[in-house]
Amino acid sequence: VSDLDDTALPQVADQVPRQPTIYNVQDDGASTTLKKHRSWWIQLLPDAYQVYFDQHPICWAGFSLSLLYLNVVLTFGAIMTAYLVWLGMGMGSIGFWRGMASAAGLAGTVFYHCISTRMGCLVDVGMVSISYQFLCLSACYASFFMDDVSASLIALIAGVILSRPGLWAFDIAVTQLMQEHVPAPIRGLVGGVQQSMNAFFTLVAFSIGLFLSDPKYFHLY
């Protein structure tokens, strides 16, 4: 076995592509030029985030996706569940509607396939998806100003459930855009930054919940 390892492993190692240098200003004149043309605020960021925001205009689509994680109305999470309980909804009903929201999220993959087949352009798919989600979440926002509790709950829950296909279709469209337009050597780095921003804005939303813990402030989220 050791003889086989000695002969086979070097050959396998030669077949594996070397990890490319992701970001090296000293060795790449193009990177040096790019850095000189960066906005001042981008140059203040860590190197990985500078590379991320160099991917114009894809970076702004990814950034807009990460901002959606600030809105806890997107899902039946802990904060929204507390709000619904505060309004008098039973846990059984909340569990049922959470299941419906999850099913609607799965329908987002079908929704994405249908509109991408018709439109072809991923940018248009993303715009349609996020516009549809915005319209649905507008109903959620309007529900906070309804005097009738029952009508408010219906508008809030319906808006959340109906918005899920738009959310996940937009997520898929942005991910596909990144896969197609971000260079392969830095694709993992850009994806990692994207996930870190998603997690950061999720943390911000829950941190706000620590300071605005009264359910009557739920509409501020």
BELNORNOR-V266220 format. One record per pair of residues at least 12 apart in sequence whose ideal C-beta (glycine too) atoms are under 8 Angstrom apart, sorted by sequence separation. I is the first residue (numbers start at 1). J is the second residue. D is the distance in whole Angstrom. If there is no record, write none. Layout:
i = {I	I}
j = {J	J}
d = {D	D}
This chain:
i = {38	42	143	144	178	208	209	81	112	115	142	143	178	208	115	35	38	140	38	139	140	143	178	205	112	139	76	111	139	140	34	139	140	76	138	76	137	136	137	139	140	23	136	23	76	75	136	137	23	136	23	22	133	136	132	132	133	132	133	131	129	130	129	132	133	129	129	130	129	125	126	129	126	125	126	122	126	111	115	122	123	110	111	122	108	112	104	107	108	111	112	116	104	107	108	111	122	101	105	108	109	97	101	104	105	108	109	112	88	100	104	108	112	87	105	74	101	105	108	109	73	89	97	108	61	87	64	71	87	73	84	144	144	141	80	73	76	75	73	74	73	74	74	74	68	68	65	65	65	64	62	61	61	62	58	58	55	58	58	55	79	55	79	62	66	78	87	65	69	86	69	79	86	59	66	70	78	62	66	69	70	83	65	69	72	82	63	66	67	70	71	51	55	62	66	70	83	69	52	72	51	52	80	51	79	48	52	51	52	79	48	49	48	73	72	71	70	22	23	21	22	20	23	22}
j = {50	54	155	156	190	220	221	94	125	128	155	156	191	221	129	50	53	155	54	155	156	159	194	221	129	156	94	129	158	159	54	159	160	97	159	98	159	159	160	162	163	47	160	48	101	101	162	163	50	163	51	51	163	166	163	165	166	166	167	166	165	166	166	169	170	167	169	170	170	169	170	173	173	173	174	173	177	165	169	176	177	165	166	177	164	168	161	164	165	168	169	173	162	165	166	169	180	160	164	167	168	157	161	164	165	168	169	172	149	161	165	169	173	149	167	137	164	168	171	172	137	153	161	172	126	152	130	137	153	140	153	218	219	219	160	156	160	160	159	160	160	163	164	167	167	170	170	171	174	174	174	174	177	178	177	178	178	181	182	181	205	182	206	190	194	206	215	194	198	215	199	209	216	190	197	201	209	194	198	201	202	215	198	202	205	215	197	200	201	204	205	186	190	197	201	205	218	205	189	209	189	190	218	190	218	189	193	193	194	221	192	193	193	221	221	221	221	185	186	185	186	185	189	189}
d = {7	8	4	8	6	8	8	6	7	6	6	4	7	7	7	8	8	7	7	5	5	7	7	7	7	8	7	8	7	4	6	4	6	7	7	4	6	5	8	8	8	6	8	8	6	7	4	5	8	4	5	7	5	6	8	8	3	4	5	8	8	7	5	8	7	8	4	5	4	7	6	6	4	5	6	5	7	4	7	6	7	8	7	5	6	7	5	7	4	8	4	8	7	5	7	5	7	6	4	7	7	5	5	4	7	3	8	5	7	5	6	5	7	6	7	8	6	5	8	7	6	7	7	7	6	8	7	7	6	5	7	8	4	7	8	8	7	7	8	7	6	7	8	6	7	8	7	6	5	8	6	5	6	6	6	6	8	5	6	7	8	6	7	8	7	8	8	8	5	4	8	5	8	8	4	5	8	5	5	4	8	5	7	5	5	6	7	8	6	6	7	6	6	8	5	5	4	7	8	8	6	5	7	7	7	6	4	8	7	7	7	6	5	7	5	7	8	6	7	8	5	4	8	5}
